Amino acid sequence: MPMMRRGPLDRYPTEWVLRQANAHRAEGSIEFNTDRPVTLFFAAGRVYAAERGADLLEADLATRPILTEERAREKAVELLAEIMGVTEGWYFHNPLGHHPRQGSEAWETATLLMDTRSKVHETSSLATWTGRTVSLHESPEASITLGADAWAIVVALARTTAVGTLRGQLGWSPDRLVSALVEIEDRGVLEPSPAAGWRPPPPADPSVGSGPDGHRAGPPDPPPSEDAGMLRRRTRTGRRTAST
């Protein structure tokens, strides 16, 4: 007994129609007349092409872009995902429906339905975020560990900011800001500075103490250099003083 030629989608859902077409090795096309019509093309009960629209003529289909096998299957999954849960409308089986791709590989029904269910879940999950504005805010947690994908989103949301501007926005002390920046840089997630090769001078050696008068202990500083003329004058003056 051949499958029913026509039926309402509230009684005969899309998945049921595809399984019936597979069981009866249906040929031709099945139109899903909804608010966004879709037509599937079958060979021996399996889908081999999918197009948006109904009452499609082969001559019109021939003007559409020729898709690779992979892209044609992706398109079928995408269109099936749109009508998988639809209950308003009807399906219509046209045994004479034909697509220019006929003769290409037809896809196994169970696998096609499985991929379609996965696509429906993916689409519905993303729909819960559609329209939301995503922004970052300061967390009260002292430490947060993110996965690579989550961190990629943080990087995409962040923008380049001068350190002075950043300090003004946060209202932090210089020490707190520098400490946080050093921590980020040490973890390798801060863009290196053009002057990354420069390092501040080392701090004073604490092992060198101070003298009793408060001055730094240690070897005295070298005397200032003097030119040769000054040394000769000082020598002559010293001789005259010694002779008197």
Phi, psi and chi 1 to 4 in degrees:
 res  aa     phi    psi   chi1   chi2   chi3   chi4
   1 MET       -  123.9  177.9 -179.4  176.8      -
   2 PRO   -69.1  159.8   25.8  -34.0      -      -
   3 MET   -69.9  158.8   67.5  175.8  -66.8      -
   4 MET   -60.5  139.9  -64.8  171.7   51.5      -
   5 ARG   -75.9  -25.2  -68.9  -78.8  -57.2  -86.0
   6 ARG  -154.1  149.0  179.6 -172.8  177.7  104.2
   7 GLY  -173.3  153.6      -      -      -      -
   8 PRO   -74.6  142.3   26.9  -32.9      -      -
   9 LEU   -72.6  -19.7  -66.6  175.8      -      -
  10 ASP   -72.4  -19.7   59.7  -13.8      -      -
  11 ARG  -104.0  -29.2  -68.6 -176.1   58.0 -169.7
  12 TYR  -126.5   86.7  -53.6  104.6      -      -
  13 PRO   -63.2  164.2  -18.4   30.4      -      -
  14 THR   -55.4  -45.7  -59.8      -      -      -
  15 GLU   -62.8  -39.8 -178.1  169.4  -15.5      -
  16 TRP   -61.3  -41.3 -179.3   89.8      -      -
  17 VAL   -62.4  -44.3  173.7      -      -      -
  18 LEU   -65.0  -38.2  -97.5   67.7      -      -
  19 ARG   -69.7  -36.1  -68.1 -168.1 -177.9  -81.7
  20 GLN   -66.4  -41.2  -73.2  -65.9  -57.9      -
  21 ALA   -62.0  -39.8      -      -      -      -
  22 ASN   -66.5  -43.2 -176.7   73.1      -      -
  23 ALA   -65.0  -36.0      -      -      -      -
  24 HIS   -95.5    6.6  -67.0  -77.4      -      -
  25 ARG    49.4   52.1  -60.7  180.0   61.6   83.8
  26 ALA   -66.3  147.6      -      -      -      -
  27 GLU  -118.0  159.1  -62.4  -78.0  -12.9      -
  28 GLY    99.3 -139.4      -      -      -      -
  29 SER  -135.6  155.6   63.7      -      -      -
  30 ILE  -126.5  120.7  -62.3 -179.9      -      -
  31 GLU   -93.4  135.9  -60.3  172.7    0.1      -
  32 PHE  -109.9  100.8  -68.5   85.2      -      -
  33 ASN   -87.4   96.1  -67.8  -84.8      -      -
  34 THR  -124.5 -166.9   66.9      -      -      -
  35 ASP   -66.9  -20.1   56.9  -15.0      -      -
  36 ARG  -131.2   86.7  -59.9 -175.4   69.3 -171.4
  37 PRO   -60.6  147.1  -18.6   31.4      -      -
  38 VAL  -136.2  141.9  169.1      -      -      -
  39 THR  -122.5  129.1  -59.3      -      -      -
  40 LEU  -107.9  144.6  -55.4  179.1      -      -
  41 PHE  -114.8  134.7  -64.5   84.5      -      -
  42 PHE  -120.3  146.1  -67.4   79.4      -      -
  43 ALA  -135.2  118.1      -      -      -      -
  44 ALA    54.6   38.3      -      -      -      -
  45 GLY    86.8   -2.2      -      -      -      -
  46 ARG  -115.0  145.2  -65.7 -176.0  175.1 -173.9
  47 VAL   -74.1  135.2  178.3      -      -      -
  48 TYR  -124.5   -8.1   67.3   87.4      -      -
  49 ALA  -160.2  155.9      -      -      -      -
  50 ALA  -145.3  139.7      -      -      -      -
  51 GLU  -139.6  152.1  -64.0  -72.8   -9.6      -
  52 ARG   -82.0  137.6 -172.7  176.7  -60.5  -75.2
  53 GLY   113.5  173.1      -      -      -      -
  54 ALA  -135.8  168.0      -      -      -      -
  55 ASP    53.4   43.3  -63.5  -36.0      -      -
  56 LEU   -82.2  135.8  -58.8  175.1      -      -
  57 LEU   -97.3  143.7  -59.7  176.5      -      -
  58 GLU   -60.1  -34.8 -173.2  176.6   -8.5      -
  59 ALA   -63.6  -38.4      -      -      -      -
  60 ASP   -69.5  -39.2  -64.7  -27.8      -      -
  61 LEU   -64.1  -31.8  -65.6  174.0      -      -
  62 ALA   -66.1  -19.9      -      -      -      -
  63 THR   -86.6   -9.1   63.6      -      -      -
  64 ARG   -79.9  157.1  -61.1 -168.9 -179.8 -171.9
  65 PRO   -58.5  143.7  -21.6   32.2      -      -
  66 ILE   -84.0  122.1  -60.6  175.3      -      -
  67 LEU  -100.0  152.1  -55.6  178.4      -      -
  68 THR   -69.9  166.2   63.2      -      -      -
  69 GLU   -57.8  -44.7 -173.7   71.7   29.3      -
  70 GLU   -64.4  -46.1 -179.7 -179.1    3.7      -
  71 ARG   -69.0  -35.7  178.3   57.7 -167.2  133.3
  72 ALA   -62.9  -39.1      -      -      -      -
  73 ARG   -70.0  -41.5 -168.8 -179.8 -172.4  -76.3
  74 GLU   -58.3  -41.3  -71.0  176.1   -5.5      -
  75 LYS   -63.7  -40.9 -178.2  178.5 -179.9 -179.5
  76 ALA   -61.3  -43.2      -      -      -      -
  77 VAL   -63.4  -43.9  169.7      -      -      -
  78 GLU   -61.0  -45.3  -68.7  168.4    1.1      -
  79 LEU   -70.5  -39.1  -65.6  178.8      -      -
  80 LEU   -62.6  -38.2  -92.6  172.6      -      -
  81 ALA   -61.5  -32.1      -      -      -      -
  82 GLU   -69.4  -31.5  -66.6 -178.2    7.5      -
  83 ILE  -108.1    1.8   60.5  174.8      -      -
  84 MET   -62.2  -39.6 -172.1   56.6   68.5      -
  85 GLY  -104.6   11.4      -      -      -      -
  86 VAL   -74.9  135.0  172.9      -      -      -
  87 THR  -117.4   -6.4   56.8      -      -      -
  88 GLU  -103.3  122.4  -64.6 -175.7    4.4      -
  89 GLY   126.1 -166.3      -      -      -      -
  90 TRP  -151.3  162.9   68.5   91.1      -      -
  91 TYR  -108.8  155.6   79.0   86.0      -      -
  92 PHE  -142.4  125.2  172.3   70.8      -      -
  93 HIS   -97.0  120.6  175.2 -146.3      -      -
  94 ASN  -110.7  104.0  175.7   12.3      -      -
  95 PRO   -65.4  -13.0    9.3  -12.5      -      -
  96 LEU   -99.2    0.9  -59.0  179.2      -      -
  97 GLY   -62.2  139.2      -      -      -      -
  98 HIS  -143.0  143.9 -177.0  -94.6      -      -
  99 HIS  -124.5  145.1 -167.8  -79.9      -      -
 100 PRO   -57.7  -20.5  -26.1   34.6      -      -
 101 ARG   -79.8   -3.0  -74.1 -164.4   78.6 -107.9
 102 GLN   -56.6  135.2 -172.0  159.2    5.9      -
 103 GLY   105.7  -17.4      -      -      -      -
 104 SER   -76.5  174.4  -58.3      -      -      -
 105 GLU   -64.3  135.0 -179.3 -179.6   -7.1      -
 106 ALA   -97.7  147.5      -      -      -      -
 107 TRP   -98.9  139.7  -51.8  -57.4      -      -
 108 GLU   -61.6  130.4 -158.9  -88.4  -32.8      -
 109 THR   -63.8  -47.1  -59.1      -      -      -
 110 ALA   -60.8  -42.4      -      -      -      -
 111 THR   -67.6  -39.5  -55.4      -      -      -
 112 LEU   -62.5  -42.0 -169.9   65.1      -      -
 113 LEU   -66.3  -39.3  -72.9  171.8      -      -
 114 MET   -62.0  -45.1 -178.6  177.2   64.3      -
 115 ASP   -65.6  -34.1  -69.2  -13.2      -      -
 116 THR   -67.8  -42.0  -59.8      -      -      -
 117 ARG   -61.3  -39.4  -76.3 -167.4  -68.8  -91.0
 118 SER   -63.6  -40.2  177.4      -      -      -
 119 LYS   -66.1  -39.9 -177.6   69.5  173.9  179.6
 120 VAL   -61.2  -44.0  169.6      -      -      -
 121 HIS   -63.0  -43.5  173.9   73.5      -      -
 122 GLU   -60.7  -44.7  173.1 -172.6  -51.5      -
 123 THR   -66.0  -42.8  -56.4      -      -      -
 124 SER   -67.8  -35.1   61.5      -      -      -
 125 SER   -65.3  -43.7  -62.9      -      -      -
 126 LEU   -67.3  -30.3 -176.1   60.3      -      -
 127 ALA   -62.0  -29.9      -      -      -      -
 128 THR   -67.5  -18.9   61.1      -      -      -
 129 TRP  -101.2  -12.7  -71.4   87.4      -      -
 130 THR   -62.2  132.2  -58.2      -      -      -
 131 GLY    91.4  -13.8      -      -      -      -
 132 ARG   -78.7  146.9  -77.1 -171.5   57.8  174.1
 133 THR   -97.3  123.1  -60.6      -      -      -
 134 VAL   -99.3  123.8 -177.7      -      -      -
 135 SER  -144.1  159.1   60.3      -      -      -
 136 LEU   -95.8  151.2  -59.1  175.8      -      -
 137 HIS  -144.1  161.0   69.0   89.2      -      -
 138 GLU   -65.6  135.5 -175.9  178.1    3.0      -
 139 SER   -96.2  143.7  169.1      -      -      -
 140 PRO   -75.1  -12.3   27.2  -34.7      -      -
 141 GLU   -72.6  144.0  -60.0  -65.5  -27.6      -
 142 ALA   -72.8  -31.5      -      -      -      -
 143 SER  -145.4  138.0  177.2      -      -      -
 144 ILE  -132.4  131.7  -64.3  177.0      -      -
 145 THR  -106.9  127.2  -58.3      -      -      -
 146 LEU  -118.5  148.4  -62.6  176.2      -      -
 147 GLY   -75.0  170.2      -      -      -      -
 148 ALA   -60.3  -41.7      -      -      -      -
 149 ASP   -68.0  -42.4  -73.5  -10.4      -      -
 150 ALA   -63.9  -40.3      -      -      -      -
 151 TRP   -65.4  -35.5  179.9 -109.3      -      -
 152 ALA   -60.7  -36.1      -      -      -      -
 153 ILE   -68.1  -41.7  -67.6  176.9      -      -
 154 VAL   -59.3  -43.8  172.5      -      -      -
 155 VAL   -63.3  -40.6  172.2      -      -      -
 156 ALA   -65.5  -33.6      -      -      -      -
 157 LEU   -80.0  -27.0  -69.4  173.2      -      -
 158 ALA   -73.4  160.6      -      -      -      -
 159 ARG  -135.3  157.2   57.3 -172.4  177.6   87.6
 160 THR   -70.5  131.1  -57.4      -      -      -
 161 THR  -138.4  138.6  -54.1      -      -      -
 162 ALA   -66.3  147.5      -      -      -      -
 163 VAL   -62.0  -39.5  172.1      -      -      -
 164 GLY   -62.4  -41.0      -      -      -      -
 165 THR   -65.1  -40.6  -57.0      -      -      -
 166 LEU   -61.9  -42.8 -172.3   61.8      -      -
 167 ARG   -63.1  -39.8 -178.6 -169.7  170.8 -163.0
 168 GLY   -65.3  -38.0      -      -      -      -
 169 GLN   -67.3  -40.0  -69.3  174.1  -14.8      -
 170 LEU   -84.2  -27.0  -63.3  173.1      -      -
 171 GLY    71.5   27.6      -      -      -      -
 172 TRP   -91.1  160.9  -71.0   -1.1      -      -
 173 SER   -73.9  157.9   67.2      -      -      -
 174 PRO   -56.5  -41.7  -26.1   35.0      -      -
 175 ASP   -62.4  -41.8  -74.1  -13.8      -      -
 176 ARG   -66.4  -40.9 -177.9 -179.1  179.3 -174.0
 177 LEU   -66.1  -46.0  179.2   61.1      -      -
 178 VAL   -62.9  -41.4  169.3      -      -      -
 179 SER   -60.2  -42.6  176.9      -      -      -
 180 ALA   -68.1  -40.7      -      -      -      -
 181 LEU   -65.4  -39.9  -71.1  172.9      -      -
 182 VAL   -63.8  -39.9  168.8      -      -      -
 183 GLU   -61.9  -44.4  179.1 -178.5   -7.5      -
 184 ILE   -64.4  -42.6  -62.7  172.8      -      -
 185 GLU   -65.4  -39.9 -173.3  173.5   42.3      -
 186 ASP   -63.5  -27.2  -73.1  -14.2      -      -
 187 ARG   -85.6    1.1  -66.8 -174.2  179.8 -179.1
 188 GLY    77.4   20.4      -      -      -      -
 189 VAL  -117.1   18.1  -67.6      -      -      -
 190 LEU  -115.3  132.2 -169.8   67.1      -      -
 191 GLU   -59.1  129.1 -170.6   72.3   19.0      -
 192 PRO   -64.6  147.7   21.3  -31.7      -      -
 193 SER   -78.3  147.5  167.6      -      -      -
 194 PRO   -57.8  -26.9  -23.2   33.1      -      -
 195 ALA  -100.4   33.2      -      -      -      -
 196 ALA   -64.2  -22.3      -      -      -      -
 197 GLY   -74.0  -18.4      -      -      -      -
 198 TRP   -80.4  139.6  178.4   86.4      -      -
 199 ARG  -130.5  141.9  -71.2  -70.8 -177.2  -87.4
 200 PRO   -64.3  154.9   23.3  -32.6      -      -
 201 PRO   -61.9  149.8   22.0  -32.5      -      -
 202 PRO   -66.4  150.7   24.1  -32.8      -      -
 203 PRO   -67.0  162.4   25.2  -33.8      -      -
 204 ALA   -61.0  144.2      -      -      -      -
 205 ASP   -70.3  117.3 -172.6   -9.5      -      -
 206 PRO   -66.8  -16.2   23.6  -33.0      -      -
 207 SER   -72.2  -17.7   64.0      -      -      -
 208 VAL   -88.4  109.6  179.9      -      -      -
 209 GLY   -86.4 -166.1      -      -      -      -
 210 SER  -116.7  150.8  -60.1      -      -      -
 211 GLY   -74.9  174.9      -      -      -      -
 212 PRO   -63.8  -25.6   21.4  -33.4      -      -
 213 ASP   -87.9    6.6   57.9   -6.7      -      -
 214 GLY    92.6   -8.5      -      -      -      -
 215 HIS   -85.9  157.7  -65.9  -71.0      -      -
 216 ARG   -65.9  130.4 -179.7  175.1   63.1   85.2
 217 ALA   -79.3  158.5      -      -      -      -
 218 GLY   131.4 -175.9      -      -      -      -
 219 PRO   -66.1  142.7   22.8  -32.9      -      -
 220 PRO   -67.8  157.9   26.6  -35.5      -      -
 221 ASP   -68.5  148.6  -65.7  -29.3      -      -
 222 PRO   -66.0  148.3   24.4  -34.1      -      -
 223 PRO   -66.4  156.6   26.9  -35.4      -      -
 224 PRO   -66.0  149.3   23.8  -32.9      -      -
 225 SER   -72.8  146.4   60.5      -      -      -
 226 GLU  -126.4  149.9  -61.8  180.0   89.9      -
 227 ASP   -81.1  169.8   57.8   25.8      -      -
 228 ALA   -65.4  -37.8      -      -      -      -
 229 GLY   -61.5  -41.2      -      -      -      -
 230 MET   -64.0  -39.7  177.9   64.7   70.6      -
 231 LEU   -64.8  -39.6  -71.2  174.8      -      -
 232 ARG   -65.7  -41.4  -74.8 -166.2  -65.3  -88.4
 233 ARG   -63.6  -41.3  -75.8 -164.1  -62.8  -87.1
 234 ARG   -65.0  -32.8  -70.9 -179.7   62.0 -175.9
 235 THR   -70.2  -44.4  -59.6      -      -      -
 236 ARG   -64.0  -39.4  -72.3 -163.9  -62.8  -88.9
 237 THR   -65.0  -38.3  -57.1      -      -      -
 238 GLY   -67.2  -33.9      -      -      -      -
 239 ARG   -68.8  -45.8  -72.5  173.4  178.3  174.1
 240 ARG   -62.0  -39.4  -75.0 -163.5  -62.3  -88.1
 241 THR   -65.0  -36.2  -57.7      -      -      -
 242 ALA   -71.1  -32.5      -      -      -      -
 243 SER   -74.3  -26.6   62.2      -      -      -
 244 THR   -79.3      -   58.1      -      -      -
